[in-house]
């Protein structure tokens, strides 16, 4: 897997990138409106920004902001069709990201179990 640099070139994925993408994804998922947008796209499939905005009591610019956060976290994909942008879920990326988080949790549990099994130090 590779990431793009500021110059637009690809470089190999490093460990710090993995933590950054987890943080970005988790931050994007922490907002209730963004969660509702994800559920809406999951239920309805790809939608234009106006179709998404119609489902909320928020302005279109506010919805666009939430969508840009979700795009930056790679949770949604955007496709231009004429003057409008069509949004859809990036399910494959979400699945991989959540699997990565699960691996992190598993490693924490493994470390915790190993520490619990060690005998206490005698002083």
Secondary structure, DSSP 4 states (H G I P E B T S, - for coil): -EEE-TTS-EEE--HHHHHHHHHHHHHHHTSHHHHHHHHHHHHH-SEEHHHHHTTSSS-HHHHHHHHHHHHHTTSEEEEEETTEEEEEE-HHHHHHHHHHHHHHHHHHHHHHHHHHHSPPPP-
